[in-house]
Amino acid sequence: MANITKKVSWSSRADELGAAGEGTPLLNGSEQSRAFRELSEGGNIFQIGRLSTVDLEEEVTSDEDSVKGRPKEIPHNEKLLSLKYESLDYDNIENQLFLEEERRMSHMSFRCLEISRWVICGLIGILTGLIACCIDIIVEKLAGFKYQVVKENIEKFTEVGGLSVSLLLWAVLNSAIVMLGALMVSFIEPVAAGSGIPQIKCYLNGVKVPRVVRLKTLMVKVFGVICSVVGGLAVGKEGPMIHSGSVVAAGVSQGRSTSLKKDFKIFEYFRRDTEKRDFVSAGAAAGVSAAFGAPVGKNTTTHKFFASMISTFTLNFFLSIYHNNPGDLSNPGLINFGRFENDSVAYYLYEIPLFIAMGAIGGLLGALFNYLNYWLTIFRIRYVHRPYLQVMEAMLVAAVTATVSFTMIYFSTDCQPLDPEHSEEYPLSLVLILICPNVLCFRDICQHVQLFCADGEYNSMATAFFNTPERSVRSLFHNQPGTYNPLTLGLFTLTYFFLACWTYGLAVSAGVFIPSLLIGAAWGRLCGILLATTTDNGSIWADPGKYALIGAAAQLGGIVRMTLSLTVIMVEATGNVTYGLPIMLVLMTAKIVGDYFVEGLYDVHIKLQSVPFLHWEAPATSHWLTAREVMSSPVTCLSRIEKVGTIVDILSNTSTNHNGFPVVVQPAKLCGLILRSQLIVLLKHKVFVELARSRLTQRKLLLKDFRDAYPRFPPIQSIHVSQDERECMMDLTEFMNATPYTVPQDTSLPRVFKLFRALGLRHLVVVDDENRVIGLVTRKDLARYHMGKHGLEELHLAQT
């Protein structure tokens, strides 16, 4: 077992089992030749359903491993699909129970359901806005307290030359705060690490990521992002809001909390994957709106737009009360880029090639960022997989960030005059705040710390480093020309680039949006300064703030590879639609250039977690593959009236863990499809033919019984079936989906892929000319063959 490829969790360590009896085996798609040899025993090399599986949650107890001290985790292989991820049922199961319920509902009932949808979306917006408000206020209070402690220490030791003690205190405080967040993530809920966007992206794609939308995940996410931001890491608090909004939506839409074991007996109709997915999408949109003040950014339906608007309104309302200005709803979100005036954002036709060139630079830098982060994550998977090591690494990054930042500001000589009339536009750098609360005494103290700044001046490097990242982005966008010199911007870009790359992927809750914007704004402003100095009239049209905006968009697009939604977010966050077209061109260029080298950051991490993620299209060179060649076979089928003991044995077989079973009539002709979760509910309620005959008053099973068990269906090990009951029969006719989607065995892979992806299927039955079941196509079957041209060529060689 020591040479089996490792199962990877979102936090780079093994996950605990979500339910008893669930294993997390892996399906290796990289060693094609060995797999084909193992599968050739049945005479059909495409019977991939016969691959052996291994439960990686078992401890390695061999003497050899004990002697060598090998970890329980097993080396990672990127071409792996983890079997711990199940698919979601985004297609309604149209069995007799479902059809009877739908036919009994009147027009008034459907109207009530529509009203319920609006109510749920409103609650999602309110709760998401409240969470964003709490995060913003708590971060401001805790950061202010931390800076006050350090300020008093610096004032105490400056006169006697003890600034090293202040630096040590600063680093220790940051490390201690980050340690709290890392402890929560590493030991309590690892899925709360990072921004959560890759996990939610997988969920909306149809993958059930364990514990991704649970209440405990939300609590750890909120606490963790507060600690990350207050701890001074190169992160943002905006990205995790998308995950937080999704968790809120998943809980509110179900009308109960499975974690708290509290059922409010409301919204029961929405307890299925199809409805829950729509609300999770609305919650993600509400999170985007709360973070960026962009209610249009991720919305395609009126319900999502309504949730986003309510989220923005709630955040603005409570922040206006907090700032003693009730009723002022002008705050757009957690981050405010500031409105660009019409004069400053004017651009000319000849600047468009310059913007496109900056988009190419952003694509290159984004590809470099993703490439470095990829190998850093591989290193963490192999060597920093223990929870205590993850906590230590987070503390180290916090201490290094504080030390590098302090050193950069200490030796910087970029002093700029402070305009007394616009002091609010120049938020005092942390050195000013910490060293001297009174600007008039700043000159004497600066002589001791060798900052060489005179009375009434501030340090540009400190403004960039020691503000919150949001304030730094805004200053780069809107500060007057001459505020930063090129050396300051160049050093800041280089330093912050590597700090942000090192930080993303730690076992902390943090986002990458704001660090990406800050890096891009810095080198974009640098480009504007260089253009102004290299051309005769450059000072007229090459506004540094304008190019900082373009650089921010290029860098963020090069890292996350979004186009349309990111364009809308940037336009809404800056409050001016003038730059809609240039930003779109920049983002498209950054994506095209970046995709040539490496995938987007979120896609990279999805791939590293071995998730069976499906893109919209099948590989372009896959038309020579057919459904017969990608399906899993042989298929475990059930009869319309099946023996209970047979069903229990099939569900208890740990070597398969199948979740869908075609229902057939002899000779193997398809008549329906039933899921593992449905069979477990039927066994739990003992829906047996013999009992139904002997108990004339037995209650008929309803859809409510299935909804009450959703989403945490009990494992088969918890269902007790006596020996006598094993001899009973179970009639599946009423509960199976009598009209499952099927394809002929000669259907091309692109057509199979398009059907599977567009309809959100979980199982696609492959039949022959006589409607006999010969195979089953699942998400993992398609994901295994979605390896691109190189992978398909290897497969073709394996066949021949």
Number of C-alpha atoms within 10 A of each C-alpha: 11 15 8 17 21 25 30 28 22 25 27 30 23 21 18 14 13 12 12 11 14 17 21 22 23 24 23 20 20 18 11 16 15 12 20 19 11 16 19 15 11 12 8 13 17 21 23 21 18 19 17 14 17 17 17 20 17 11 10 17 9 10 9 11 13 11 8 8 9 12 16 19 24 20 17 20 19 17 18 25 27 22 20 24 18 19 23 20 19 20 15 14 20 16 19 16 17 16 11 13 11 13 8 9 10 10 9 9 12 12 11 12 15 12 12 17 18 17 15 22 28 21 20 34 34 21 22 35 34 21 22 27 23 17 20 18 14 15 20 16 11 17 19 12 13 17 17 14 16 20 21 14 20 24 18 15 15 18 12 9 12 14 18 12 14 20 19 15 16 26 23 18 22 27 28 18 22 32 26 18 26 32 22 22 28 25 14 13 22 29 29 35 29 29 30 24 19 20 26 23 18 19 22 18 20 25 22 21 20 20 15 23 25 21 19 16 21 24 15 24 30 23 20 30 31 28 28 29 26 24 31 27 28 29 29 25 28 27 24 31 35 27 32 31 32 32 27 26 30 28 20 22 27 26 19 19 15 15 10 9 7 10 13 10 10 13 16 16 15 20 21 20 18 16 17 20 23 19 30 29 24 32 33 31 32 42 35 31 38 35 30 24 30 30 27 21 24 23 22 11 11 12 20 28 23 21 33 35 23 25 36 31 23 23 30 26 21 20 26 17 13 12 9 10 12 13 12 14 17 10 16 24 26 25 22 19 24 17 16 20 12 10 7 14 19 13 17 8 7 8 13 15 13 16 22 22 16 27 33 24 24 32 33 24 23 32 28 18 23 26 19 15 22 19 11 15 22 18 14 20 23 17 15 19 21 20 20 14 15 26 25 18 20 27 25 18 23 28 25 17 24 25 15 15 20 21 12 18 25 18 13 19 16 21 20 17 15 19 13 10 7 9 10 9 16 19 18 21 22 21 25 21 17 18 24 20 14 9 17 12 14 20 17 14 17 20 12 14 17 13 20 20 22 18 15 16 19 26 26 24 27 24 24 26 23 23 18 21 25 19 21 24 27 22 23 31 28 22 14 13 17 10 20 24 17 19 13 20 23 14 15 20 21 13 16 21 20 14 20 23 22 18 24 24 25 24 33 37 34 32 29 25 21 24 26 29 24 32 26 33 33 32 28 32 30 26 22 24 24 16 20 19 13 10 11 9 11 15 17 9 17 23 24 31 27 23 28 30 29 30 32 32 30 38 35 29 33 37 29 25 27 17 19 13 15 21 25 19 20 24 21 23 23 23 18 16 16 15 19 14 13 20 29 25 19 31 32 24 26 34 29 16 22 28 18 11 15 20 21 23 23 19 18 19 20 18 18 24 24 26 25 27 23 20 13 11 13 22 18 10 14 17 13 11 17 18 26 24 22 24 25 23 22 17 19 16 18 22 21 21 16 16 19 23 19 14 18 19 12 19 20 15 11 15 15 15 19 16 16 22 22 28 25 20 15 9 9 18 18 27 20 24 27 23 18 19 21 18 24 22 20 19 20 15 13 18 22 22 14 13 15 14 10 9 9 8 8 11 10 7 15 13 14 13 12 18 16 15 15 16 14 11 16 17 16 22 12 11 15 12 14 9 9 9 17 16 14 17 19 23 17 22 18 13 23 25 23 19 13 20 16 18 20 20 20 15 16 19 23 21 16 21 22 15 16 20 20 10 11 20 21 21 23 23 28 26 22 15 9 10 18 19 27 20 26 26 25 20 22 24 19 23 19 20 19 21 16 13 14 10 18 18 14 14 16 12 11 15 12 5
